[in-house]
Amino acid sequence: MTYVINEPCIGIKDASCTEVCPVDCIHPTREEPEFEEAEQLYIDPEECIDCDACVEVCPVDAITSEEAVPPQWSRFIAINADYFQR
């Protein structure tokens, strides 16, 4: 299982999740040049250790486990994974 950042993150990019992630699998961080141009933040499904820390701090409830992504947001599973394929 991995976690997915969904639609509520678009335009918000609070980045609290990047600060608590123990394996740094959420990008871009505020320190990365692409942060400003990114529409949202993304979780690397290969690196995520399913610790749940990001879920607890997200102020807009944008992060869910892959299995709990609502049907209307299912495209975000691929959107997160695709970000790390570039």
PDB file with SEQRES, HELIX, SHEET and CRYST1 records, atoms N, CA, C and O in Angstrom:
SEQRES   1 A   86  MET THR TYR VAL ILE ASN GLU PRO CYS ILE GLY ILE LYS          
SEQRES   2 A   86  ASP ALA SER CYS THR GLU VAL CYS PRO VAL ASP CYS ILE          
SEQRES   3 A   86  HIS PRO THR ARG GLU GLU PRO GLU PHE GLU GLU ALA GLU          
SEQRES   4 A   86  GLN LEU TYR ILE ASP PRO GLU GLU CYS ILE ASP CYS ASP          
SEQRES   5 A   86  ALA CYS VAL GLU VAL CYS PRO VAL ASP ALA ILE THR SER          
SEQRES   6 A   86  GLU GLU ALA VAL PRO PRO GLN TRP SER ARG PHE ILE ALA          
SEQRES   7 A   86  ILE ASN ALA ASP TYR PHE GLN ARG                              
HELIX    1 AA1 GLU A    7  CYS A    9  5                                   3    
HELIX    2 AA2 SER A   16  VAL A   20  1                                   5    
HELIX    3 AA3 PRO A   33  PHE A   35  5                                   3    
HELIX    4 AA4 ALA A   53  VAL A   57  1                                   5    
HELIX    5 AA5 GLU A   66  ALA A   68  5                                   3    
HELIX    6 AA6 PRO A   71  TRP A   73  5                                   3    
HELIX    7 AA7 ARG A   75  TYR A   83  1                                   9    
SHEET    1 AA1 2 TYR A   3  ILE A   5  0                                        
SHEET    2 AA1 2 ILE A  63  SER A  65 -1                                        
SHEET    1 AA2 2 ILE A  26  HIS A  27  0                                        
SHEET    2 AA2 2 TYR A  42  ILE A  43 -1                                        
CRYST1    1.000    1.000    1.000  90.00  90.00  90.00 P 1           1          
ATOM      1  N   MET A   1       0.846  -1.178   0.000  1.00  0.00           N  
ATOM      2  CA  MET A   1       0.000   0.000   0.000  1.00  0.00           C  
ATOM      3  C   MET A   1       0.892   1.241   0.000  1.00  0.00           C  
ATOM      4  O   MET A   1       1.985   1.245   0.566  1.00  0.00           O  
ATOM      5  N   THR A   2       0.409   2.262  -0.631  1.00  0.00           N  
ATOM      6  CA  THR A   2       1.093   3.546  -0.633  1.00  0.00           C  
ATOM      7  C   THR A   2       0.051   4.634  -0.415  1.00  0.00           C  
ATOM      8  O   THR A   2      -1.151   4.374  -0.464  1.00  0.00           O  
ATOM      9  N   TYR A   3       0.508   5.823  -0.181  1.00  0.00           N  
ATOM     10  CA  TYR A   3      -0.402   6.955  -0.026  1.00  0.00           C  
ATOM     11  C   TYR A   3      -0.385   7.791  -1.286  1.00  0.00           C  
ATOM     12  O   TYR A   3       0.584   7.778  -2.045  1.00  0.00           O  
ATOM     13  N   VAL A   4      -1.484   8.528  -1.504  1.00  0.00           N  
ATOM     14  CA  VAL A   4      -1.681   9.309  -2.710  1.00  0.00           C  
ATOM     15  C   VAL A   4      -2.126  10.707  -2.307  1.00  0.00           C  
ATOM     16  O   VAL A   4      -2.961  10.867  -1.416  1.00  0.00           O  
ATOM     17  N   ILE A   5      -1.568  11.712  -2.963  1.00  0.00           N  
ATOM     18  CA  ILE A   5      -2.029  13.081  -2.755  1.00  0.00           C  
ATOM     19  C   ILE A   5      -3.058  13.375  -3.829  1.00  0.00           C  
ATOM     20  O   ILE A   5      -2.796  13.231  -5.023  1.00  0.00           O  
ATOM     21  N   ASN A   6      -4.232  13.790  -3.384  1.00  0.00           N  
ATOM     22  CA  ASN A   6      -5.381  13.961  -4.262  1.00  0.00           C  
ATOM     23  C   ASN A   6      -5.711  15.427  -4.535  1.00  0.00           C  
ATOM     24  O   ASN A   6      -4.980  16.333  -4.132  1.00  0.00           O  
ATOM     25  N   GLU A   7      -6.806  15.632  -5.216  1.00  0.00           N  
ATOM     26  CA  GLU A   7      -7.242  16.938  -5.710  1.00  0.00           C  
ATOM     27  C   GLU A   7      -7.211  18.103  -4.715  1.00  0.00           C  
ATOM     28  O   GLU A   7      -6.855  19.211  -5.117  1.00  0.00           O  
ATOM     29  N   PRO A   8      -7.562  17.914  -3.446  1.00  0.00           N  
ATOM     30  CA  PRO A   8      -7.555  19.075  -2.544  1.00  0.00           C  
ATOM     31  C   PRO A   8      -6.208  19.772  -2.403  1.00  0.00           C  
ATOM     32  O   PRO A   8      -6.153  20.906  -1.929  1.00  0.00           O  
ATOM     33  N   CYS A   9      -5.131  19.123  -2.803  1.00  0.00           N  
ATOM     34  CA  CYS A   9      -3.800  19.739  -2.724  1.00  0.00           C  
ATOM     35  C   CYS A   9      -3.562  20.747  -3.842  1.00  0.00           C  
ATOM     36  O   CYS A   9      -2.715  21.630  -3.705  1.00  0.00           O  
ATOM     37  N   ILE A  10      -4.288  20.629  -4.931  1.00  0.00           N  
ATOM     38  CA  ILE A  10      -4.057  21.493  -6.087  1.00  0.00           C  
ATOM     39  C   ILE A  10      -4.193  22.959  -5.677  1.00  0.00           C  
ATOM     40  O   ILE A  10      -5.219  23.389  -5.151  1.00  0.00           O  
ATOM     41  N   GLY A  11      -3.140  23.696  -5.935  1.00  0.00           N  
ATOM     42  CA  GLY A  11      -3.126  25.111  -5.616  1.00  0.00           C  
ATOM     43  C   GLY A  11      -2.815  25.442  -4.168  1.00  0.00           C  
ATOM     44  O   GLY A  11      -2.509  26.592  -3.855  1.00  0.00           O  
ATOM     45  N   ILE A  12      -2.888  24.464  -3.279  1.00  0.00           N  
ATOM     46  CA  ILE A  12      -2.646  24.689  -1.848  1.00  0.00           C  
ATOM     47  C   ILE A  12      -1.174  24.452  -1.512  1.00  0.00           C  
ATOM     48  O   ILE A  12      -0.492  25.345  -1.010  1.00  0.00           O  
ATOM     49  N   LYS A  13      -0.698  23.254  -1.790  1.00  0.00           N  
ATOM     50  CA  LYS A  13       0.695  22.859  -1.540  1.00  0.00           C  
ATOM     51  C   LYS A  13       1.190  23.328  -0.172  1.00  0.00           C  
ATOM     52  O   LYS A  13       2.216  24.003  -0.079  1.00  0.00           O  
ATOM     53  N   ASP A  14       0.478  22.979   0.866  1.00  0.00           N  
ATOM     54  CA  ASP A  14       0.830  23.390   2.227  1.00  0.00           C  
ATOM     55  C   ASP A  14       2.231  22.944   2.625  1.00  0.00           C  
ATOM     56  O   ASP A  14       2.924  23.667   3.341  1.00  0.00           O  
ATOM     57  N   ALA A  15       2.654  21.789   2.183  1.00  0.00           N  
ATOM     58  CA  ALA A  15       3.992  21.231   2.405  1.00  0.00           C  
ATOM     59  C   ALA A  15       4.263  20.766   3.828  1.00  0.00           C  
ATOM     60  O   ALA A  15       5.399  20.400   4.128  1.00  0.00           O  
ATOM     61  N   SER A  16       3.291  20.764   4.704  1.00  0.00           N  
ATOM     62  CA  SER A  16       3.487  20.184   6.036  1.00  0.00           C  
ATOM     63  C   SER A  16       3.884  18.722   5.919  1.00  0.00           C  
ATOM     64  O   SER A  16       4.667  18.208   6.718  1.00  0.00           O  
ATOM     65  N   CYS A  17       3.335  18.065   4.917  1.00  0.00           N  
ATOM     66  CA  CYS A  17       3.617  16.645   4.711  1.00  0.00           C  
ATOM     67  C   CYS A  17       5.088  16.404   4.407  1.00  0.00           C  
ATOM     68  O   CYS A  17       5.650  15.400   4.845  1.00  0.00           O  
ATOM     69  N   THR A  18       5.716  17.300   3.670  1.00  0.00           N  
ATOM     70  CA  THR A  18       7.124  17.107   3.326  1.00  0.00           C  
ATOM     71  C   THR A  18       8.013  17.199   4.558  1.00  0.00           C  
ATOM     72  O   THR A  18       9.082  16.590   4.609  1.00  0.00           O  
ATOM     73  N   GLU A  19       7.571  17.956   5.541  1.00  0.00           N  
ATOM     74  CA  GLU A  19       8.360  18.152   6.759  1.00  0.00           C  
ATOM     75  C   GLU A  19       8.317  16.948   7.694  1.00  0.00           C  
ATOM     76  O   GLU A  19       9.250  16.736   8.469  1.00  0.00           O  
ATOM     77  N   VAL A  20       7.245  16.155   7.633  1.00  0.00           N  
ATOM     78  CA  VAL A  20       7.121  15.017   8.557  1.00  0.00           C  
ATOM     79  C   VAL A  20       7.460  13.668   7.922  1.00  0.00           C  
ATOM     80  O   VAL A  20       7.572  12.666   8.628  1.00  0.00           O  
ATOM     81  N   CYS A  21       7.622  13.633   6.617  1.00  0.00           N  
ATOM     82  CA  CYS A  21       7.894  12.364   5.941  1.00  0.00           C  
ATOM     83  C   CYS A  21       9.285  11.851   6.319  1.00  0.00           C  
ATOM     84  O   CYS A  21      10.281  12.521   6.048  1.00  0.00           O  
ATOM     85  N   PRO A  22       9.368  10.661   6.948  1.00  0.00           N  
ATOM     86  CA  PRO A  22      10.666  10.151   7.389  1.00  0.00           C  
ATOM     87  C   PRO A  22      11.565   9.653   6.254  1.00  0.00           C  
ATOM     88  O   PRO A  22      12.765   9.471   6.456  1.00  0.00           O  
ATOM     89  N   VAL A  23      10.999   9.432   5.065  1.00  0.00           N  
ATOM     90  CA  VAL A  23      11.806   8.931   3.951  1.00  0.00           C  
ATOM     91  C   VAL A  23      11.880   9.922   2.787  1.00  0.00           C  
ATOM     92  O   VAL A  23      12.373   9.582   1.711  1.00  0.00           O  
ATOM     93  N   ASP A  24      11.403  11.115   2.997  1.00  0.00           N  
ATOM     94  CA  ASP A  24      11.450  12.173   1.972  1.00  0.00           C  
ATOM     95  C   ASP A  24      10.896  11.713   0.625  1.00  0.00           C  
ATOM     96  O   ASP A  24      11.541  11.895  -0.408  1.00  0.00           O  
ATOM     97  N   CYS A  25       9.713  11.123   0.634  1.00  0.00           N  
ATOM     98  CA  CYS A  25       9.124  10.629  -0.613  1.00  0.00           C  
ATOM     99  C   CYS A  25       8.092  11.586  -1.203  1.00  0.00           C  
ATOM    100  O   CYS A  25       7.451  11.255  -2.200  1.00  0.00           O  
ATOM    101  N   ILE A  26       7.920  12.766  -0.608  1.00  0.00           N  
ATOM    102  CA  ILE A  26       6.947  13.737  -1.103  1.00  0.00           C  
ATOM    103  C   ILE A  26       7.696  14.904  -1.738  1.00  0.00           C  
ATOM    104  O   ILE A  26       8.565  15.526  -1.126  1.00  0.00           O  
ATOM    105  N   HIS A  27       7.326  15.177  -2.990  1.00  0.00           N  
ATOM    106  CA  HIS A  27       8.012  16.218  -3.755  1.00  0.00           C  
ATOM    107  C   HIS A  27       7.016  16.981  -4.602  1.00  0.00           C  
ATOM    108  O   HIS A  27       5.912  16.487  -4.832  1.00  0.00           O  
ATOM    109  N   PRO A  28       7.358  18.150  -5.067  1.00  0.00           N  
ATOM    110  CA  PRO A  28       8.563  18.875  -4.735  1.00  0.00           C  
ATOM    111  C   PRO A  28       8.458  19.521  -3.356  1.00  0.00           C  
ATOM    112  O   PRO A  28       7.368  19.881  -2.910  1.00  0.00           O  
ATOM    113  N   THR A  29       9.580  19.661  -2.699  1.00  0.00           N  
ATOM    114  CA  THR A  29       9.616  20.350  -1.412  1.00  0.00           C  
ATOM    115  C   THR A  29       9.768  21.848  -1.689  1.00  0.00           C  
ATOM    116  O   THR A  29      10.059  22.255  -2.813  1.00  0.00           O  
ATOM    117  N   ARG A  30       9.571  22.644  -0.667  1.00  0.00           N  
ATOM    118  CA  ARG A  30       9.706  24.104  -0.825  1.00  0.00           C  
ATOM    119  C   ARG A  30      11.114  24.497  -1.306  1.00  0.00           C  
ATOM    120  O   ARG A  30      11.286  25.536  -1.944  1.00  0.00           O  
ATOM    121  N   GLU A  31      12.103  23.673  -1.002  1.00  0.00           N  
ATOM    122  CA  GLU A  31      13.483  23.962  -1.366  1.00  0.00           C  
ATOM    123  C   GLU A  31      13.801  23.621  -2.823  1.00  0.00           C  
ATOM    124  O   GLU A  31      14.820  24.073  -3.345  1.00  0.00           O  
ATOM    125  N   GLU A  32      12.970  22.847  -3.479  1.00  0.00           N  
ATOM    126  CA  GLU A  32      13.231  22.432  -4.854  1.00  0.00           C  
ATOM    127  C   GLU A  32      12.724  23.476  -5.843  1.00  0.00           C  
ATOM    128  O   GLU A  32      11.660  24.061  -5.639  1.00  0.00           O  
ATOM    129  N   PRO A  33      13.477  23.711  -6.908  1.00  0.00           N  
ATOM    130  CA  PRO A  33      13.106  24.753  -7.867  1.00  0.00           C  
ATOM    131  C   PRO A  33      11.726  24.561  -8.492  1.00  0.00           C  
ATOM    132  O   PRO A  33      11.056  25.541  -8.815  1.00  0.00           O  
ATOM    133  N   GLU A  34      11.300  23.331  -8.663  1.00  0.00           N  
ATOM    134  CA  GLU A  34      10.007  23.082  -9.316  1.00  0.00           C  
ATOM    135  C   GLU A  34       8.802  23.277  -8.394  1.00  0.00           C  
ATOM    136  O   GLU A  34       7.663  23.133  -8.838  1.00  0.00           O  
ATOM    137  N   PHE A  35       9.032  23.600  -7.123  1.00  0.00           N  
ATOM    138  CA  PHE A  35       7.925  23.782  -6.181  1.00  0.00           C  
ATOM    139  C   PHE A  35       6.933  24.834  -6.672  1.00  0.00           C  
ATOM    140  O   PHE A  35       5.725  24.597  -6.655  1.00  0.00           O  
ATOM    141  N   GLU A  36       7.418  25.967  -7.099  1.00  0.00           N  
ATOM    142  CA  GLU A  36       6.535  27.067  -7.503  1.00  0.00           C  
ATOM    143  C   GLU A  36       5.691  26.714  -8.716  1.00  0.00           C  
ATOM    144  O   GLU A  36       4.525  27.102  -8.786  1.00  0.00           O  
ATOM    145  N   GLU A  37       6.248  25.995  -9.661  1.00  0.00           N  
ATOM    146  CA  GLU A  37       5.507  25.681 -10.875  1.00  0.00           C  
ATOM    147  C   GLU A  37       4.631  24.435 -10.760  1.00  0.00           C  
ATOM    148  O   GLU A  37       3.733  24.244 -11.580  1.00  0.00           O  
ATOM    149  N   ALA A  38       4.866  23.600  -9.780  1.00  0.00           N  
ATOM    150  CA  ALA A  38       4.060  22.386  -9.600  1.00  0.00           C  
ATOM    151  C   ALA A  38       2.649  22.752  -9.165  1.00  0.00           C  
ATOM    152  O   ALA A  38       2.441  23.662  -8.363  1.00  0.00           O  
ATOM    153  N   GLU A  39       1.697  22.031  -9.706  1.00  0.00           N  
ATOM    154  CA  GLU A  39       0.295  22.271  -9.377  1.00  0.00           C  
ATOM    155  C   GLU A  39      -0.058  21.733  -7.990  1.00  0.00           C  
ATOM    156  O   GLU A  39      -0.918  22.278  -7.299  1.00  0.00           O  
ATOM    157  N   GLN A  40       0.617  20.661  -7.601  1.00  0.00           N  
ATOM    158  CA  GLN A  40       0.356  20.008  -6.324  1.00  0.00           C  
ATOM    159  C   GLN A  40       1.624  19.300  -5.875  1.00  0.00           C  
ATOM    160  O   GLN A  40       2.648  19.364  -6.555  1.00  0.00           O  
ATOM    161  N   LEU A  41       1.559  18.626  -4.736  1.00  0.00           N  
ATOM    162  CA  LEU A  41       2.661  17.787  -4.273  1.00  0.00           C  
ATOM    163  C   LEU A  41       2.343  16.349  -4.649  1.00  0.00           C  
ATOM    164  O   LEU A  41       1.192  16.014  -4.931  1.00  0.00           O  
ATOM    165  N   TYR A  42       3.372  15.493  -4.652  1.00  0.00           N  
ATOM    166  CA  TYR A  42       3.227  14.118  -5.111  1.00  0.00           C  
ATOM    167  C   TYR A  42       3.972  13.168  -4.186  1.00  0.00           C  
ATOM    168  O   TYR A  42       5.018  13.516  -3.639  1.00  0.00           O  
ATOM    169  N   ILE A  43       3.428  11.968  -4.015  1.00  0.00           N  
ATOM    170  CA  ILE A  43       4.082  10.933  -3.207  1.00  0.00           C  
ATOM    171  C   ILE A  43       4.646   9.866  -4.142  1.00  0.00           C  
ATOM    172  O   ILE A  43       3.942   9.349  -5.010  1.00  0.00           O  
ATOM    173  N   ASP A  44       5.915   9.549  -3.954  1.00  0.00           N  
ATOM    174  CA  ASP A  44       6.570   8.506  -4.740  1.00  0.00           C  
ATOM    175  C   ASP A  44       6.112   7.142  -4.221  1.00  0.00           C  
ATOM    176  O   ASP A  44       6.443   6.770  -3.094  1.00  0.00           O  
ATOM    177  N   PRO A  45       5.357   6.394  -5.026  1.00  0.00           N  
ATOM    178  CA  PRO A  45       4.833   5.103  -4.554  1.00  0.00           C  
ATOM    179  C   PRO A  45       5.912   4.062  -4.280  1.00  0.00           C  
ATOM    180  O   PRO A  45       5.688   3.120  -3.520  1.00  0.00           O  
ATOM    181  N   GLU A  46       7.077   4.227  -4.892  1.00  0.00           N  
ATOM    182  CA  GLU A  46       8.186   3.291  -4.671  1.00  0.00           C  
ATOM    183  C   GLU A  46       8.902   3.561  -3.350  1.00  0.00           C  
ATOM    184  O   GLU A  46       9.489   2.649  -2.768  1.00  0.00           O  
ATOM    185  N   GLU A  47       8.860   4.786  -2.879  1.00  0.00           N  
ATOM    186  CA  GLU A  47       9.577   5.177  -1.667  1.00  0.00           C  
ATOM    187  C   GLU A  47       8.698   5.215  -0.415  1.00  0.00           C  
ATOM    188  O   GLU A  47       9.202   5.060   0.697  1.00  0.00           O  
ATOM    189  N   CYS A  48       7.410   5.416  -0.585  1.00  0.00           N  
ATOM    190  CA  CYS A  48       6.488   5.540   0.552  1.00  0.00           C  
ATOM    191  C   CYS A  48       6.521   4.274   1.418  1.00  0.00           C  
ATOM    192  O   CYS A  48       6.437   3.157   0.908  1.00  0.00           O  
ATOM    193  N   ILE A  49       6.645   4.472   2.735  1.00  0.00           N  
ATOM    194  CA  ILE A  49       6.687   3.334   3.663  1.00  0.00           C  
ATOM    195  C   ILE A  49       5.378   3.182   4.444  1.00  0.00           C  
ATOM    196  O   ILE A  49       5.316   2.431   5.417  1.00  0.00           O  
ATOM    197  N   ASP A  50       4.351   3.888   4.021  1.00  0.00           N  
ATOM    198  CA  ASP A  50       3.018   3.762   4.607  1.00  0.00           C  
ATOM    199  C   ASP A  50       2.974   4.094   6.093  1.00  0.00           C  
ATOM    200  O   ASP A  50       2.293   3.421   6.866  1.00  0.00           O  
ATOM    201  N   CYS A  51       3.691   5.117   6.484  1.00  0.00           N  
ATOM    202  CA  CYS A  51       3.766   5.444   7.912  1.00  0.00           C  
ATOM    203  C   CYS A  51       2.578   6.272   8.413  1.00  0.00           C  
ATOM    204  O   CYS A  51       2.329   6.332   9.617  1.00  0.00           O  
ATOM    205  N   ASP A  52       1.839   6.916   7.487  1.00  0.00           N  
ATOM    206  CA  ASP A  52       0.653   7.677   7.853  1.00  0.00           C  
ATOM    207  C   ASP A  52       0.951   9.074   8.406  1.00  0.00           C  
ATOM    208  O   ASP A  52       0.016   9.820   8.700  1.00  0.00           O  
ATOM    209  N   ALA A  53       2.208   9.443   8.554  1.00  0.00           N  
ATOM    210  CA  ALA A  53       2.552  10.747   9.137  1.00  0.00           C  
ATOM    211  C   ALA A  53       1.995  11.897   8.304  1.00  0.00           C  
ATOM    212  O   ALA A  53       1.516  12.886   8.859  1.00  0.00           O  
ATOM    213  N   CYS A  54       2.050  11.781   6.992  1.00  0.00           N  
ATOM    214  CA  CYS A  54       1.582  12.850   6.111  1.00  0.00           C  
ATOM    215  C   CYS A  54       0.075  13.062   6.209  1.00  0.00           C  
ATOM    216  O   CYS A  54      -0.414  14.189   6.128  1.00  0.00           O  
ATOM    217  N   VAL A  55      -0.643  11.974   6.381  1.00  0.00           N  
ATOM    218  CA  VAL A  55      -2.107  12.051   6.472  1.00  0.00           C  
ATOM    219  C   VAL A  55      -2.514  12.911   7.660  1.00  0.00           C  
ATOM    220  O   VAL A  55      -3.428  13.730   7.564  1.00  0.00           O  
ATOM    221  N   GLU A  56      -1.838  12.719   8.763  1.00  0.00           N  
ATOM    222  CA  GLU A  56      -2.180  13.417  10.001  1.00  0.00           C  
ATOM    223  C   GLU A  56      -1.968  14.920   9.923  1.00  0.00           C  
ATOM    224  O   GLU A  56      -2.694  15.673  10.572  1.00  0.00           O  
ATOM    225  N   VAL A  57      -0.990  15.377   9.146  1.00  0.00           N  
ATOM    226  CA  VAL A  57      -0.677  16.812   9.126  1.00  0.00           C  
ATOM    227  C   VAL A  57      -1.304  17.577   7.962  1.00  0.00           C  
ATOM    228  O   VAL A  57      -1.265  18.807   7.956  1.00  0.00           O  
ATOM    229  N   CYS A  58      -1.867  16.902   6.998  1.00  0.00           N  
ATOM    230  CA  CYS A  58      -2.433  17.585   5.833  1.00  0.00           C  
ATOM    231  C   CYS A  58      -3.662  18.402   6.244  1.00  0.00           C  
ATOM    232  O   CYS A  58      -4.659  17.835   6.692  1.00  0.00           O  
ATOM    233  N   PRO A  59      -3.598  19.731   6.094  1.00  0.00           N  
ATOM    234  CA  PRO A  59      -4.708  20.569   6.544  1.00  0.00           C  
ATOM    235  C   PRO A  59      -5.950  20.513   5.648  1.00  0.00           C  
ATOM    236  O   PRO A  59      -7.020  20.977   6.043  1.00  0.00           O  
ATOM    237  N   VAL A  60      -5.810  19.947   4.444  1.00  0.00           N  
ATOM    238  CA  VAL A  60      -6.954  19.890   3.531  1.00  0.00           C  
ATOM    239  C   VAL A  60      -7.406  18.451   3.246  1.00  0.00           C  
ATOM    240  O   VAL A  60      -8.180  18.216   2.318  1.00  0.00           O  
ATOM    241  N   ASP A  61      -6.934  17.514   4.027  1.00  0.00           N  
ATOM    242  CA  ASP A  61      -7.310  16.099   3.867  1.00  0.00           C  
ATOM    243  C   ASP A  61      -7.143  15.602   2.424  1.00  0.00           C  
ATOM    244  O   ASP A  61      -8.019  14.933   1.876  1.00  0.00           O  
ATOM    245  N   ALA A  62      -6.013  15.943   1.834  1.00  0.00           N  
ATOM    246  CA  ALA A  62      -5.755  15.556   0.449  1.00  0.00           C  
ATOM    247  C   ALA A  62      -5.095  14.194   0.320  1.00  0.00           C  
ATOM    248  O   ALA A  62      -5.008  13.660  -0.786  1.00  0.00           O  
ATOM    249  N   ILE A  63      -4.625  13.616   1.426  1.00  0.00           N  
ATOM    250  CA  ILE A  63      -3.839  12.380   1.350  1.00  0.00           C  
ATOM    251  C   ILE A  63      -4.652  11.205   1.866  1.00  0.00           C  
ATOM    252  O   ILE A  63      -5.209  11.238   2.963  1.00  0.00           O  
ATOM    253  N   THR A  64      -4.703  10.165   1.040  1.00  0.00           N  
ATOM    254  CA  THR A  64      -5.388   8.925   1.420  1.00  0.00           C  
ATOM    255  C   THR A  64      -4.514   7.744   1.016  1.00  0.00           C  
ATOM    256  O   THR A  64      -3.597   7.875   0.205  1.00  0.00           O  
ATOM    257  N   SER A  65      -4.815   6.599   1.595  1.00  0.00           N  
ATOM    258  CA  SER A  65      -4.135   5.388   1.128  1.00  0.00           C  
ATOM    259  C   SER A  65      -4.646   5.106  -0.285  1.00  0.00           C  
ATOM    260  O   SER A  65      -5.757   5.496  -0.643  1.00  0.00           O  
ATOM    261  N   GLU A  66      -3.843   4.440  -1.059  1.00  0.00           N  
ATOM    262  CA  GLU A  66      -4.227   4.126  -2.439  1.00  0.00           C  
ATOM    263  C   GLU A  66      -5.564   3.385  -2.488  1.00  0.00           C  
ATOM    264  O   GLU A  66      -6.379   3.622  -3.379  1.00  0.00           O  
ATOM    265  N   GLU A  67      -5.779   2.504  -1.541  1.00  0.00           N  
ATOM    266  CA  GLU A  67      -7.011   1.724  -1.501  1.00  0.00           C  
ATOM    267  C   GLU A  67      -8.227   2.563  -1.129  1.00  0.00           C  
ATOM    268  O   GLU A  67      -9.358   2.168  -1.414  1.00  0.00           O  
ATOM    269  N   ALA A  68      -8.012   3.709  -0.501  1.00  0.00           N  
ATOM    270  CA  ALA A  68      -9.123   4.544  -0.050  1.00  0.00           C  
ATOM    271  C   ALA A  68      -9.356   5.780  -0.921  1.00  0.00           C  
ATOM    272  O   ALA A  68     -10.168   6.638  -0.575  1.00  0.00           O  
ATOM    273  N   VAL A  69      -8.651   5.873  -2.043  1.00  0.00           N  
ATOM    274  CA  VAL A  69      -8.856   7.018  -2.931  1.00  0.00           C  
ATOM    275  C   VAL A  69     -10.288   6.966  -3.450  1.00  0.00           C  
ATOM    276  O   VAL A  69     -10.703   5.949  -4.006  1.00  0.00           O  
ATOM    277  N   PRO A  70     -11.049   8.045  -3.277  1.00  0.00           N  
ATOM    278  CA  PRO A  70     -12.425   8.061  -3.785  1.00  0.00           C  
ATOM    279  C   PRO A  70     -12.445   7.890  -5.308  1.00  0.00           C  
ATOM    280  O   PRO A  70     -11.520   8.332  -5.990  1.00  0.00           O  
ATOM    281  N   PRO A  71     -13.474   7.265  -5.837  1.00  0.00           N  
ATOM    282  CA  PRO A  71     -13.543   7.014  -7.287  1.00  0.00           C  
ATOM    283  C   PRO A  71     -13.323   8.268  -8.138  1.00  0.00           C  
ATOM    284  O   PRO A  71     -12.682   8.198  -9.186  1.00  0.00           O  
ATOM    285  N   GLN A  72     -13.841   9.395  -7.701  1.00  0.00           N  
ATOM    286  CA  GLN A  72     -13.694  10.621  -8.487  1.00  0.00           C  
ATOM    287  C   GLN A  72     -12.256  11.128  -8.521  1.00  0.00           C  
ATOM    288  O   GLN A  72     -11.933  11.990  -9.337  1.00  0.00           O  
ATOM    289  N   TRP A  73     -11.393  10.616  -7.659  1.00  0.00           N  
ATOM    290  CA  TRP A  73      -9.994  11.018  -7.620  1.00  0.00           C  
ATOM    291  C   TRP A  73      -9.058   9.884  -8.049  1.00  0.00           C  
ATOM    292  O   TRP A  73      -7.845  10.006  -7.877  1.00  0.00           O  
ATOM    293  N   SER A  74      -9.569   8.822  -8.585  1.00  0.00           N  
ATOM    294  CA  SER A  74      -8.738   7.655  -8.909  1.00  0.00           C  
ATOM    295  C   SER A  74      -7.592   8.000  -9.860  1.00  0.00           C  
ATOM    296  O   SER A  74      -6.549   7.346  -9.831  1.00  0.00           O  
ATOM    297  N   ARG A  75      -7.773   9.003 -10.688  1.00  0.00           N  
ATOM    298  CA  ARG A  75      -6.708   9.398 -11.627  1.00  0.00           C  
ATOM    299  C   ARG A  75      -5.457   9.884 -10.904  1.00  0.00           C  
ATOM    300  O   ARG A  75      -4.372   9.885 -11.486  1.00  0.00           O  
ATOM    301  N   PHE A  76      -5.592  10.300  -9.634  1.00  0.00           N  
ATOM    302  CA  PHE A  76      -4.451  10.809  -8.884  1.00  0.00           C  
ATOM    303  C   PHE A  76      -3.461   9.703  -8.496  1.00  0.00           C  
ATOM    304  O   PHE A  76      -2.313   9.998  -8.164  1.00  0.00           O  
ATOM    305  N   ILE A  77      -3.877   8.471  -8.532  1.00  0.00           N  
ATOM    306  CA  ILE A  77      -2.940   7.368  -8.289  1.00  0.00           C  
ATOM    307  C   ILE A  77      -1.855   7.410  -9.374  1.00  0.00           C  
ATOM    308  O   ILE A  77      -0.662   7.362  -9.072  1.00  0.00           O  
ATOM    309  N   ALA A  78      -2.278   7.500 -10.621  1.00  0.00           N  
ATOM    310  CA  ALA A  78      -1.324   7.573 -11.738  1.00  0.00           C  
ATOM    311  C   ALA A  78      -0.608   8.916 -11.771  1.00  0.00           C  
ATOM    312  O   ALA A  78       0.578   8.972 -12.096  1.00  0.00           O  
ATOM    313  N   ILE A  79      -1.299   9.987 -11.445  1.00  0.00           N  
ATOM    314  CA  ILE A  79      -0.681  11.319 -11.458  1.00  0.00           C  
ATOM    315  C   ILE A  79       0.510  11.360 -10.506  1.00  0.00           C  
ATOM    316  O   ILE A  79       1.565  11.892 -10.854  1.00  0.00           O  
ATOM    317  N   ASN A  80       0.348  10.801  -9.309  1.00  0.00           N  
ATOM    318  CA  ASN A  80       1.454  10.766  -8.346  1.00  0.00           C  
ATOM    319  C   ASN A  80       2.603   9.928  -8.876  1.00  0.00           C  
ATOM    320  O   ASN A  80       3.752  10.370  -8.841  1.00  0.00           O  
ATOM    321  N   ALA A  81       2.322   8.737  -9.362  1.00  0.00           N  
ATOM    322  CA  ALA A  81       3.372   7.843  -9.857  1.00  0.00           C  
ATOM    323  C   ALA A  81       4.070   8.435 -11.079  1.00  0.00           C  
ATOM    324  O   ALA A  81       5.292   8.349 -11.205  1.00  0.00           O  
ATOM    325  N   ASP A  82       3.297   9.032 -11.971  1.00  0.00           N  
ATOM    326  CA  ASP A  82       3.870   9.600 -13.203  1.00  0.00           C  
ATOM    327  C   ASP A  82       4.845  10.737 -12.920  1.00  0.00           C  
ATOM    328  O   ASP A  82       5.803  10.925 -13.671  1.00  0.00           O  
ATOM    329  N   TYR A  83       4.622  11.487 -11.864  1.00  0.00           N  
ATOM    330  CA  TYR A  83       5.511  12.597 -11.528  1.00  0.00           C  
ATOM    331  C   TYR A  83       6.941  12.093 -11.344  1.00  0.00           C  
ATOM    332  O   TYR A  83       7.894  12.795 -11.682  1.00  0.00           O  
ATOM    333  N   PHE A  84       7.094  10.894 -10.817  1.00  0.00           N  
ATOM    334  CA  PHE A  84       8.418  10.349 -10.534  1.00  0.00           C  
ATOM    335  C   PHE A  84       9.010   9.572 -11.705  1.00  0.00           C  
ATOM    336  O   PHE A  84      10.135   9.082 -11.611  1.00  0.00           O  
ATOM    337  N   GLN A  85       8.282   9.455 -12.788  1.00  0.00           N  
ATOM    338  CA  GLN A  85       8.775   8.774 -13.985  1.00  0.00           C  
ATOM    339  C   GLN A  85       9.510   9.719 -14.923  1.00  0.00           C  
ATOM    340  O   GLN A  85      10.125   9.274 -15.892  1.00  0.00           O  
ATOM    341  N   ARG A  86       9.452  11.043 -14.640  1.00  0.00           N  
ATOM    342  CA  ARG A  86      10.103  11.995 -15.538  1.00  0.00           C  
ATOM    343  C   ARG A  86      11.570  12.139 -15.233  1.00  0.00           C  
ATOM    344  O   ARG A  86      12.267  12.905 -15.899  1.00  0.00           O  
TER     345      ARG A  86                                                      
END                                                                             
